[in-house]
Amino acid sequence: MGASQTVTVDGHRLRLSNLDKVLYPASGTTKGEVLHYLAQVAPVLLPHAANRPATRKRWPDGVDGQMFFQKNLEVSTPDWVRRRAIQHQHSRNDYALVNDLATLTWLGQTATLELHVPQWQFGRTGVRHNPDRLVLDLDPGPGAGLPECAQVARLAREILQGMGLDPFPVTSGSKGIHLYAALDGKQDSDGVSAVAKELARYLEAEHPDLVVSDMKKTLREGKVLVDWSQNNGNKTTIAPYSLRGREHPTVAAPRSWDELDDPGLRQLEYPEVLERVARDGDLLAPLLRGHLASLEPTAERLATFEPADDRLTVYRSKRDASRTPEPVPAPPDAGGAPPPDGSPAAEPTFVIQEHHARRLHWDFRLEYDGVLVSWALPKGEPDDPAQNHLAVQTEDHPLEYGSFEGTIPKGEYGSGEVTIWDAGTYELEKWRDDEVIVTLHSAERGSRRLALIRTGGRGGDDENSWLIHRTRAQPGGAEDEPAPASASTSASASASASASASASASASGTVPDAGTTATKAPDLRPMLATAATPGDITGDGWSFEMKWDGFRAICVVEGGRVRLISRSGQDLTVTFPELQALAGTVDGDAILDGEIVALDPAGRPEFGRLQQRANLRRPGDVERARKRFAVDLMLFDVLAAGGRSLVGEPYDARRAELERVVHPKPPIHVPPAFDGHSAEDLQEALDTSRELRLEGVVAKRRRSTYAPGRRSRDWLKIKHERVQEVVVVGWRPLHAKTGRADPRSMGALLLAVPDGGAADLRFAGRVGTGFSEKDRRTLATLLGERERPDPPVPDVPREELAGAHWVTPQLVGEVAYTERTTDGRLRQPVWRGLRPDKSVEDVELEP
């Protein structure tokens, strides 16, 4: 099999690349072999994954590299991939439906090894059904294994059969066993979860030496956890027949009950699974029979939708059909039409109505999801890319409203004259809860491309605030004047100056704000996150990103060259020459925000490895260190692209642009983000971060703009380990075995942290562990250059004064510690390294 080829699957052309890339080094399994497995197993995998929103785990660099967790479909997803939106409290997000071989092949091409799905399906109309199966995850704790899981599976089988359910076992491909049982769809997820929880508790009560139902690790020694929680409607389980991203290419493999009695029971790898499928077919096939038909929306069921399914409830509540000529269709429970299918029509329509109400405005309506999604435009449709207009989202209107003209009587909602200003069809380019891009086609006013961008926060008083923007790119290849720099300003020109001018402006401290004219340099200071705890994340509308343990860098890509600027304004370009690869992954010029990391052999960031590259500038030193400690670049934001500033646009718009302009390949990465709608979403992100041994999570408000150089509560960082950035204020000599102090060798550092603000420091104790001999030598040199006669902080304890050497507070480092005392001292600190990328002003007290 070649390194790449183009194939046609289900009528769709796909380019399959890097087919000889090894994804499982332990077995030598290549990407081409993974794609072959998916093609062979598709007839039995797809029925168990179809119509379920898929969560994906990707290993682009193989299972020894970084894993990326993805829920939402990225911008580059082929338009033929079927998808459904899940309506969260204030937003809608698109998930892939793994319904066909073409989609499965596309997922394999993206190195998606694991597919996770919930226990419920979408119906044909997009309605979310009740669960059609129950699942129990039998997970062995330390000292237990598959034999114990098999024993618990047999105990659970007896109980489930007593309830009239017939369970089927699946060895998970990881450590344990999953039990599935078909349901009739009469109970919702909460009801199924309650039953599964009681079953788990019963097993625990009857077999306390073998079973535990609590997830606390301290209770699981030698026992099997019966995890019932995956029946929650927001949780997912590895799909049957999915590969696992483990050392070997194991599979979530259906098994027979006789096999569970085998003392040699083990997890199966994909070649064995293919042999079994060829011989035995799908052992889970009974899970698909009999109960699914009752879940599909027949003509009879379509006529009995509950009012909660009705998107016109608000519209009807504001109108009386006997007093207004506007169309007011009856609700579904009163004999009205059922909610239509969730997908847009082949040629959806639009209408713009001129509305002479109390104040003249224009109503812009797009046919979508069987209704007219509507915005009020106080100044009408913009005709200049440099002038954005306000758009206020209003209630959805019925499709019949698209042809309405007439007079709404005085005293009625929206009273005044309504005429059609323009109407026609539109092409949909993007529809998200905070961004819509369409091309309108009208016989009277021609074709034009427009974008709607939400500027208000979800759940707040301004959640319906949007801007409507006429894009620079127009149909037929036409191009209007340059688009505005920010979606939140109606007319601001933008561009980026040369990288050299940017760097000098940054270093001088006279950097003007981004979004100014092209004659001025953009602000190259990164936006900063505020330290927080999980309890600080409240409400909806967050995005959760992994927190990378590295050096922050603003990356200026211009004319095929890359310039790297640290958060303190230092030029890092010569220190990390391998990151010139960024230029080859970006469409055009851009200014990007990211983190430089050094990965260990397991593909996880290790700050100690990165320290070996810090402060090196001579080519020979850089090259020697580079051979031992390569670095990668994790990108997570974009400040400008194509000569247009993006700092004023909301996070989601910037994220979409980042995914559009960057085509990552090692060492350049664009890690995925988690949507944040609940505490469970945050916990899932934190759990993934811990699984990857990362530093924590950064929560970002999806409505937030980019604030260069500012620390904002729109970005909150949550760390797993107690880690504190510290300012070095002094040192104590190393004592030799004779007990005498060696004034030439650093033994411990004396530390300070902010006391209310960066300008005020208070003593925080000392750290004497975690240093290598090289660290001690390097620090001795740096400290000697900053000697001063007296302490730079006022509250040093008397016992720390004797023998101390004091320095001007300029060096910033980082320590891990166990706890903070009431007087602000750090207990049992361990040195993690210098932070040359940060200044004293950057240090803040962690929560």
Secondary structure, 3 states (H helix, E strand, C coil): CCCCEEEEECCEEEEECCCCCEEECCCCEEHHHHHHHHHHHHHHHHHHHCCCEEEEEECCCCCCCCCEEECCCCCCCCCCCCEEEEECCCCEEEEEECCCHHHHHHHHHCCEEEEEECCCCECCCCCECCCCEEEEEEEECCCCCHHHHHHHHHHHHHHHHHCCCCCEEEECCCCCEEEEEECCCCCCHHHHHHHHHHHHHHHHHHCCCCEECCCCHHHCCCCEEEECHHHCCCCCEECCCCECCCCCCEECEECCCCHHHCCCCCCCEHHHHHHHHHHHCCCCHHHHCCCCHHHCCCHHHHCCCCHHHCCCHHHHHCCCCCCCCCCCCCCHHHCCCCCCCCCCCCCCEEEEEEEECCCEEEEEEEEECCEEEEEEECCCCCCCCCCCEEEEECCCECHHHHHCCEEECCCCCCCEEEEEEEEEEEEEEEEECCEEEEEEEECCCEEEEEEEEECCCCCCCCCCEEEEEECCECHHHCECCCCCCCCCCCCCCCCCCCHHHHHHHHHHCCCCCCCCCCCCCCCCCCCEEEECCHHHCCCCCEEEEEECCCEEEEEEEECCEEEEEECCCCECCCCCHHHHHHHHHECCCEEEEEEEECECCCCCECHHHHHCCCCCCCHHHHHHHHHHCCCEEEEEEEEEECCEECCCCCHHHHHHHHHHHECCCCCEECCCCEEECCHHHHHHHHHHHHHCCCCEEEEEECCCCCCCCCEEEEEEEEECCCEEEEEEEEEEEEECCCCCEEEEEEEEEEEEEEEEECCEEEEEEEECCCCCHHHHHHHHHHHHCCEECCCCCCCCCHHHHCCCEEECCCCEEEEECCEECCCCCEECCEEEEECCCCCHHHCCCCC
